[in-house]
Amino acid sequence: MALRKHRTDAAIAANEADTTRIDASTYWVCLALLLAMVTLAMRIASLW
């Protein structure tokens, strides 16, 4: 039973590590999209 609990704890820790990685990549994707939108808005504004 202790082995099963140990596996569960390890799975939880691995899941938390994956969640942190996903959150970090989501942050960078959103930042890149925001930068692209600002750049596009500046180009459109400069044409007018």
PLY file of the C-alpha trace (Angstrom):
ply
format ascii 1.0
element vertex 48
property float x
property float y
property float z
element edge 47
property int vertex1
property int vertex2
end_header
0.00 0.00 0.00
2.88 2.37 0.71
4.23 1.71 -2.78
0.87 2.62 -4.27
0.79 5.91 -2.29
4.35 6.64 -3.38
3.35 6.15 -7.03
0.35 8.41 -6.56
2.53 11.13 -5.03
4.99 10.80 -7.90
2.16 11.04 -10.43
0.82 14.15 -8.73
4.26 15.74 -8.74
4.73 14.91 -12.42
1.31 16.33 -13.24
2.14 19.56 -11.40
5.42 19.83 -13.32
3.56 19.42 -16.62
1.01 22.05 -15.60
3.78 24.52 -14.80
5.37 23.89 -18.19
2.03 24.36 -19.97
1.37 27.60 -18.07
4.80 28.95 -19.03
4.36 28.09 -22.71
0.86 29.59 -22.70
2.33 32.80 -21.28
4.92 33.03 -24.06
2.35 32.27 -26.79
0.03 35.00 -25.48
2.92 37.43 -25.25
3.95 36.66 -28.85
0.35 37.12 -30.06
0.08 40.43 -28.22
3.34 41.63 -29.77
2.15 40.58 -33.24
-1.14 42.44 -32.76
0.66 45.61 -31.64
3.01 45.39 -34.61
0.10 44.90 -37.01
-1.80 47.83 -35.46
1.26 50.06 -35.83
1.62 49.10 -39.51
-2.06 49.78 -40.18
-1.84 53.12 -38.37
1.23 54.12 -40.37
-0.61 53.48 -43.66
-3.38 55.91 -42.73
0 1
1 2
2 3
3 4
4 5
5 6
6 7
7 8
8 9
9 10
10 11
11 12
12 13
13 14
14 15
15 16
16 17
17 18
18 19
19 20
20 21
21 22
22 23
23 24
24 25
25 26
26 27
27 28
28 29
29 30
30 31
31 32
32 33
33 34
34 35
35 36
36 37
37 38
38 39
39 40
40 41
41 42
42 43
43 44
44 45
45 46
46 47
